[in-house]
Amino acid sequence: MTQKGSNTMNTFHSEQQSATPSTTRSPWRKYAIAGAACTALTVGALVAIFEPFTAHTTVASTRGVATLTSIIADTSTMSANEKIFLPVMEQLLAQGADAQFVKQLVNHANATFYEKLTKINVPVKPPPPPSKTPPKTYDYATNALAIKKSGEFLLANDSLLSAAERKYNVPKEAITSIMWIETRFGDFLGSYHVASVYLSFALVTQPEYLKKNKDRLKTEFEGTEEEWAEIEKKIEEKSQRKASWAINELLALQTIYKTNPKQAMDLRGSWAGAFGLSQFLPSSYLKLGVDGNSDGTINLFDVRDAAHSIGNYLSNAGWGKNKKSQHRAVYNYNHSEAYVNAVLGLTKRLASDKALSSKITTEKTPTE
């Protein structure tokens, strides 16, 4: 992914840690684990990729309102979803989105309002003293199961992973590590309707949700009125950034829609709007997604496309031979030191497994 709202995967990831992502088996799983003898047993962290954005006001322009009138001539006949997402529709149209796409997006059979995604957190208390024992968020990444399943996946898919390694100068072990940590090679992809995630995020600047966030955080605040005024300002600024990021991701989804309408409308993924084995956001899909199997489409639920896309992402993020460049590249994928340590730790374990290397050298692997 990338912190899509921050230059790669995750500012909102840490903020939403309390939200428990739903999981589901992907209908495309047969592509994701072709030839791999792996069964994931634990739920993976769903990582979002956020790209840099320019904040825009979420107040629709006159052009947006006029266009909205052309698709909703009579407000008394609006659908339930149109009533909920009306402010988002206005903003999308103000940013130049196609009117019919917006109407179809909001009225899609799977469109859902996830109110919990309108939650905003900002610090209102001094941070606790650093713990001597770091949180074990990614324990599953380097345990015995991770080594076993990742080794099996590498062995079963060595040919296609090696092809991605040669093309992007990113080790196949690093590509494998990210796919394991993100989705357990496709077992845990998330069940959120991706478009609905962004539609919900984009509502965060609406007065109702601003008030809810302020009221909730006010109960935790212990300080002066002047200090609270600063907190309120931070809440409003963070809400604006989040809503603007969500609008940009919806516009990216519109671009995907032009070439693959069904995929754009039906996509399922994480609570953060990330999808596929690589857990890319729509903007990362457009910028860094790769057609690894040369079938004319980019399907991040396909192991070849996902492997090449991850390799391409890390390469573009500066992956090199030294540890500093590798740390920077993975951090660009997810702004979490724990995540970086997990990916690089598993990568190192896989690369140093002599028994695995011997099997890859001697056993027959799937053809590319």
N, C-alpha and C positions, 0 to 999 in steps of 0.2 A: 504494500500500500504506500501511502505517502502522507506526510503530514498535510493533509489536504487542507487545511485551514491553517496550517503552519507550514511549512514546506515539506512535510512528509507525513508519515502516518499518524501521529497521535498527540493531539492536545486534548481532544474530546475523549479519548480512550480512558485516560486517568480520571477524568471528571465523572465518567459513567461507570466506574468500577462496580458500583452498587447494583447496577441493573444486571439481572441475570439473563444472558442471552438464551433464546430458545434454540434448539438444535433440531436438525432434520437430516434425513438421508437425501442426497441429491438424486434427481432423476437421471442425471448425467454421470453418476458415480462409476458406471461401467467404463467410462473413458478415463476417469481420474485414477483408477488403480489397475489399469491394464497390466496384467502379468504380475502384479505385486501381491505377495502373500502376506497381507497386513490386515490386522483387525484392531482398530483403535478402541481403547477401553475407557478413556477419560475425555472429558469435555475440554476443548481447546479454547485458548484466549482468542477472541475475535478482534483482530487488529484493524484499525482504520488507517487509511492513507490520506493525508490532507495536503492539498497543493496550496501554494500561496494564492491569495486572493486580494482583490481591492474592495474595500468595504463600500457598499452602496446603501443609501437610505432605503428603508423598506416602505416608504410612502410612495404609492404608485404615481406615475406622471399622468398628465392629461391624456397622452397618447394611450397609456395603458387602460385608463378608465373608458375611453372611447372604444377601444378594441373589445373590452369586456362587454360593453353594451351590445356589441354586434353579435356576441355568442350567447348572451343572456338577456334577451329582449324584455322578458317579464320576470322581475325578481320574485314574484309570488309563485312562480313555477320552478324555482331552483331546487335542485336535488339536495338531500341532506348533506352530502359531501361538499357540494358547492357552497353551502352556507358556512360550513366549518372552515373551508380552505379559501374562501373569497379573498382575504388579504394576500394570500400567496399567489393566487391567480392574477391579481392586479399587479403584483410586483414582477411576476414572470413576463406578463405582457408589456410592462414598462421597460423591461430589459430586452425586448425584441423577440420573445418566444412566439411560436406559431399558435394562433388562437385555437385551432382545432386540436392541436396536440395537447394544449393545456386543458381543454374541456374533456378530452378523452382520458388524460392522465388522472384527473380528479374523480371522474366517474367510472374508472375501471372497476371491475368486479372485486378485485383484491385490495382496492384502496382503503386504507384504515388510518384512523387518527390514533397515534400512540402518545397519549398525554404525558406519560412519564418522560418522554424525550424533550419536553419543554422545560425540564428542570435545569437550573443554572446554579453552579457552586462557585463561590469566591471565598477566600479565607476571611473569617471574621474573628478568629482567635489566634493568639501567638502559636506558632508551630510547636509540637511537643519536642522534647530533647531527642536527638538522634538515637535510635536503638542500636545497641552493640550487636544485635543479631538481625541481619537484614531480612526483609520479608522473603519468603520462599514462593514467590508468585509463579515461578516457572520450574518448580521441582520436577515436573513431569518431562521436562525437555531433555534431561540428561540421565534419567534413571535407567534401570535395566530394560524396561519395556521400550523406552525410546530408542536405545541402542539396538535392540533386537529388531524392532519394526522398521527402523530407518535403514538398517543393514539389509533387511529383506527387500525393501523398496529399491535401494541402490542396486542390488544384485539383479532384480527383475527388470529394471529399467536402465541399466548401465549405458546401453547404446544411445538412447535418446538424451539422457542426461549428459553424457560425454559430448554429444553434438552441441548442446547448449554451452557447455564449458568451453569448448574450443572457439565458439563464435563470440562469446562475451568475456572470455578470460576470467570467469568466475567459477570457482570449484564446484563440481557437482555435489559435493558434500554440503556446501553452503546452501545451494538451491534446495536440496533434500531437507535440510534442517528447517528452513523457513516453511516448507510445505507441511512438515510434521507439526511444528509449533502452531501454525495458523489453523489447520483443519484436520490434522491426523490423516493426511493424504486423502481427504474428501469425506471422511466420516462425519465431521461436524462443520457444516457450512453455514448454519444459521437459518431461521425460518421467517425472519422479518421480510415484509414486502419492501424492497429497496426504495422504490419511488415514494412510498408512504413515510419512510424514515425521514427523507428530506422535506417532504411536505409538512411533517410534524415539527422538525427542527426549525423550519422557516417561520413558524408561528410564535417563536419565543419572544419576539419584540412586541407582541400584541399586549395591550394594557392589562388584560385579565391575567396573563401569565407572568408579566413583569411584577404585578402586584403579589401574586402567589409566591414568587421567588423572594421578593423583598420581605414579605410577611414571615416566611419560613426562616430566613436568615436573621431577621431582626430578633427572633426568639433566642438565638444563639449568641447574639452580640452583647458585649459588656464594655461600653465605652461612652464617649461624649457624643453629643448631637453633631458636632463638627466632624468627628471621626465617622459617624454613621453616614453623613452626607457623602463622604469619600467612598464608602462602601457602596452606596446606592449608585454612584457614578460608575463604579467598576462593574456592577451588575448590568447596567444599561449598555456599557461599552462592550462587555463580553456577549451580551445578548445580540447586539447589532452585528458583531463579527460572526457569530454562529449562524444567524439568519442569512447573512450575505453569502457565507460559505455554502449553505444549503441551496440557496437560489442558483449559485454557480454550478453546483453538482446537478441540479435539475436541468439546467441548460445543457450540460454535458450529456445527460441522459437523453435529451432531445436529439442530439447529434447521433447517438447510438441508434435511436429510434428510426432515423432516416434510412439506415441500411439493414436494421434488424428489429422491426417493430415489435414482434412477439417477445423477443428477449428483453427489450427495454421495459416493456410493460409487466412482464411476468417475473422478473428477477427476484430471487430470494437471497438473503444474506444476513449479515450481522446487524445488531442494533445500531451500529455506526454507519450503515449503508455500504459496507464492504462485501464483495462477493467473489466467488470462485476459489480455487485452490490457493491462489496467491493473495486473496482478500484485497483486491484493488477497489478503489472508488471509481465512479464513472470517469472522472477527469484523468486518473492514472491509466485507466483502460485506453482512453483515447491517445494519450501521450506516449505510453510505454508498452501497451499490449502488443504481442507479436503472434503472428500466425505460424506457429512452430511446426505444424504438420502440413502446411502448404495446401490446405483445402479451400482457401479463399475466404475464410472467416476466422475471427479471433474468438475462441471459446475458452474462457478461463476455467471452465470445468473439465477441460481436456488436459491431460497431464503434459502433453508436448507443448501446447500453447502456454500453459501455466509455467512450465520450466523455462522456456525461452523468455517469457515476460519477466520472470523474477531475475533471470540473468541480465536482461536488458536494463531492468530497474537498477540493480546493484552496480552495473557497469557505468550507467549514467550518473550514479551517485558517487562515483570515484573509487570503486573497489580496486585495490592494488595489491602488491605483494607484502607491504608492511602493515603492521597491526593497526597503526593509526588510521590509515585509509580504509581498512576493513571495518574498524569501529565506526568511523564516520558514515560509511555507506549503509551499514545496518541501522545506525541511529537515525539516518534519514528515512529509513523504511518505517521505523517506529521509535518515537522519541521516549524511549525508556531504557535506562541503563540495565535494568534487570533483563529486558528483552534482548538487548545486545549481547550481554554475557551468556544468555541461554543459547542464542544462535551460534555464536562463535565457539562456545563450549562444546556443543554437540558437533559442530563442524570439525573441531580438532579431534574429538573422540573417534569420529568416523574415519577421518583421514589417517589416523595412526593405528587403526585396526588392521594388523597384518594378516590376520586370518581372513577378514573380509576382502582385502586386496588380493589375496591368493585365489579366493573363489572367483572373484570378478575376472581375474586373468585366465583361469583355467576352465571355468564353466561357460557353457553356451548361453548367450543373452539374447533377448528379443531383437529382431532386426529393426532398423530405423524405419 
